[in-house]
């Protein structure tokens, strides 16, 4: 299953890319399709707005790979161009979001419900809505290295992006929690018993310093968390460990307002073991 998940990361969900891989199982053909889609995005970007705005959209789009390459993934306008500010490049970023190319993941000021009520407008991460397209924006051979597990330290960015993509497709708004430079929770969703932190691990390391800090610090009031990794199902210290592909089992209820509990006891009822 993990190998299929890696394939999903590199192929993505664009119909032409999926159809090509299902017919020919040739990633070089998929890559060509993905690069054509990216070029189409770039061409579409320059069709709209005045000339300065076109350049800003392209610069913003081209900065996404380097923004995700950093350990500190909060979106920084200075990463687009020297001296760039939100008042000059915010519109370009919103155009990419409204076109369905990217999503914002906003930082929370507090771990309390409703999460949207504590989301910061000026502190957010940016993720590509299709991780396969993101992979294609890097140098040749990146997809093959992901498939073989040889991508190195940078693979965390791809795993975070695919988790953002999956959560969003399941209907979850995207939030994260970073109250300090030394503490960051990748994602937070609402559950029946309160905010549920989610951590994404790209390797075999089971250590979760940030999750343990949140769970063992009374002021946060968090009783459970979920860690997605390449490891099997497990549970310890209030942390439910699940394989990466099991993100499909996290779903909000039909109202879209209140989320079903994702406590260890209840989520196990929805997992075929």
C-alpha positions in Angstrom: 0.0 0.0 0.0 2.8 2.4 0.8 4.3 1.9 -2.7 0.9 2.8 -4.2 0.8 5.9 -2.0 4.2 6.9 -3.3 3.0 6.4 -6.8 0.0 8.6 -6.0 2.3 11.3 -4.8 4.3 11.3 -8.0 1.5 10.8 -10.5 -1.1 13.0 -8.8 -4.7 13.2 -9.7 -4.8 15.0 -13.0 -7.0 12.8 -15.3 -4.6 12.8 -18.3 -1.7 11.8 -16.0 -3.6 9.1 -14.3 -5.0 7.7 -17.6 -1.5 7.6 -19.1 0.1 5.8 -16.2 -2.8 3.3 -15.9 -2.4 2.4 -19.6 1.4 2.5 -20.1 3.0 2.5 -16.6 5.6 4.8 -17.9 6.4 7.7 -15.6 8.3 9.6 -18.4 5.0 10.0 -20.3 3.3 11.2 -17.1 6.1 13.7 -16.5 5.6 15.1 -20.0 1.8 15.5 -19.3 2.5 17.2 -16.0 5.0 19.7 -17.5 2.4 20.5 -20.2 -0.1 21.3 -17.4 2.3 23.5 -15.6 3.1 25.3 -18.8 -0.6 25.8 -19.3 -0.9 27.3 -15.8 1.9 29.7 -16.7 0.3 30.6 -20.0 -3.1 31.2 -18.3 -1.5 33.4 -15.7 -0.2 35.9 -18.3 -3.6 36.1 -20.0 -5.1 38.2 -17.2 -4.4 41.5 -15.7 -1.9 44.3 -16.6 1.7 43.5 -17.4 3.1 44.1 -13.8 0.4 41.8 -12.4 1.3 39.0 -14.9 4.9 39.1 -13.8 3.9 39.0 -10.1 1.7 35.9 -10.7 4.6 34.1 -12.5 7.1 35.0 -9.8 4.8 33.9 -7.1 4.0 30.6 -8.8 7.7 29.9 -9.4 8.6 30.6 -5.8 6.4 27.7 -4.5 9.1 25.0 -4.8 11.7 27.1 -2.9 9.1 28.1 -0.3 8.4 24.4 0.4 12.2 23.5 0.4 12.8 25.5 3.6 12.6 23.9 7.1 10.6 27.0 8.1 7.6 26.6 5.6 5.6 29.7 6.6 5.0 31.5 3.3 7.3 34.5 3.0 6.8 37.2 0.4 10.5 37.9 0.5 10.9 34.5 -1.0 9.2 35.7 -4.2 11.5 38.7 -4.9 13.8 41.0 -2.9 11.7 43.5 -1.1 8.4 41.8 -1.9 5.5 42.6 0.5 1.9 41.4 0.9 0.5 44.6 -0.4 2.2 44.2 -3.7 2.1 40.3 -4.1 -0.9 39.3 -2.1 -3.2 39.7 -5.1 -1.1 37.4 -7.2 -1.1 34.8 -4.5 -4.9 35.0 -4.3 -5.2 34.5 -8.0 -3.4 31.2 -7.8 -5.6 30.1 -4.9 -8.8 31.1 -6.7 -7.7 29.3 -9.8 -7.5 26.1 -7.7 -3.7 25.7 -8.1 -2.7 26.2 -4.5 -4.3 26.1 -1.0 -3.5 28.1 2.1 -2.9 26.4 5.5 -3.3 29.0 8.2 -1.6 29.2 11.5 -3.7 29.0 14.7 -3.3 31.5 17.5 -4.9 29.0 19.9 -5.8 25.3 19.9 -9.5 25.9 20.5 -12.8 25.3 18.5 -13.9 26.6 16.2 -10.5 26.5 14.5 -11.4 29.1 11.9 -12.1 31.6 14.7 -8.4 31.4 15.8 -6.8 31.3 12.3 -4.3 34.1 11.5 -4.7 35.8 8.2 -1.0 36.9 8.0 0.6 33.6 8.9 0.1 30.7 6.5 1.7 27.9 4.5 1.1 27.4 0.8 0.6 23.9 -0.7 0.1 22.8 -4.3 -3.3 21.2 -4.8 -1.8 18.4 -6.8 1.4 16.9 -5.4 2.2 15.1 -8.7 2.4 18.5 -10.4 4.6 19.8 -7.5 7.0 16.9 -8.0 7.2 17.6 -11.7 8.4 21.2 -11.0 11.7 19.9 -9.5 14.6 18.4 -11.4 14.5 15.3 -13.5 14.6 12.1 -11.4 12.8 13.5 -8.4 9.8 11.2 -8.9 12.0 8.1 -9.2 13.8 9.1 -6.0 10.5 9.4 -4.1 9.4 5.9 -5.4 12.7 4.3 -4.2 12.8 6.2 -0.9 16.1 8.0 -1.9 14.8 11.6 -1.8 16.7 12.5 1.3 15.9 15.3 3.8 13.7 17.2 1.5 11.0 14.4 1.3 9.2 16.0 4.3 7.9 18.7 2.0 6.3 16.2 -0.4 4.7 14.3 2.5 3.3 17.5 4.0 2.0 18.5 0.6 0.3 15.2 -0.1 -1.3 15.2 3.4 -2.6 18.8 2.8 -4.0 17.6 -0.5 -5.7 14.5 1.0 -7.1 16.5 4.0 -8.5 19.2 1.7 -10.0 16.6 -0.7 -11.7 15.0 2.4 -13.4 18.3 3.2 -11.1 19.6 6.0 -10.0 23.2 6.1 -6.3 23.4 6.4 -4.8 24.7 9.7 -1.4 24.3 11.5 -0.2 25.3 14.9 3.2 27.0 15.6 3.2 29.1 18.8 7.0 29.3 18.7 10.0 28.6 16.6 10.7 25.4 18.4 7.1 24.0 18.3 5.1 23.2 15.2 2.2 20.9 14.5 1.8 20.1 10.8 -2.0 20.1 10.7 -4.9 20.5 13.1 -8.5 19.2 12.5 -11.6 19.6 14.6 -12.9 16.5 16.3 -15.9 15.7 18.6 -13.6 16.1 21.7 -11.7 19.2 20.6 -8.8 20.1 18.3 -6.8 17.1 17.1 -3.2 17.7 16.1 -1.8 15.7 13.1 1.9 15.1 12.5 3.3 13.8 9.2 6.5 11.8 9.4 8.4 11.0 6.1 10.8 8.5 7.7 10.8 5.6 10.1 11.6 7.9 13.1 8.7 7.6 15.6 9.8 10.5 17.9 7.2 13.3 18.0 8.6 16.1 20.2 6.0 18.6 19.2 3.1 16.2 19.7 4.4 15.1 23.1 4.8 18.7 24.2 1.2 19.6 23.2 -0.2 16.5 24.8 1.7 16.9 28.1 1.2 20.7 28.5 -2.0 21.4 30.4 -2.6 24.8 28.8 -3.3 23.3 25.4 -6.0 21.0 26.6 -5.4 18.4 24.0 -6.1 14.8 24.8 -5.3 12.9 21.6 -3.3 13.3 18.4 -2.6 11.4 15.1 0.7 10.6 13.6 0.9 9.5 9.9 4.1 7.7 8.9 5.4 4.7 7.0 4.9 2.6 10.1 2.1 0.3 11.0 -0.9 1.0 13.3 0.0 1.7 16.9 -1.1 3.7 19.9 0.9 5.2 22.8 0.7 8.2 25.0 -2.5 9.5 23.4 -0.9 9.4 19.9 -2.6 7.1 17.3 -0.1 6.1 14.7 -1.4 5.3 11.2 0.2 4.5 7.9 0.2 7.5 5.5 -2.5 6.1 3.2 -5.0 5.8 6.0 -5.7 9.6 5.9 -8.6 8.5 3.7 -10.4 7.4 6.9 -10.5 10.9 8.3 -13.8 12.5 7.1 -15.9 15.4 8.5 -19.6 14.8 9.0 -22.2 15.9 6.4 -22.8 19.3 8.0 -19.2 20.4 7.4 -19.4 22.3 10.8 -18.9 19.7 13.5 -16.4 16.9 12.9 -16.8 13.4 14.1 -14.5 12.3 16.9 -11.1 11.1 15.7 -10.1 9.7 19.1 -8.1 6.4 19.0 -11.1 4.4 20.1 -13.6 5.8 17.5 -11.3 5.9 14.5 -10.4 2.2 15.0 -14.0 1.4 14.2 -13.5 2.7 10.7 -10.1 1.1 10.0 -10.1 -2.4 8.4 -7.4 -4.2 10.2 
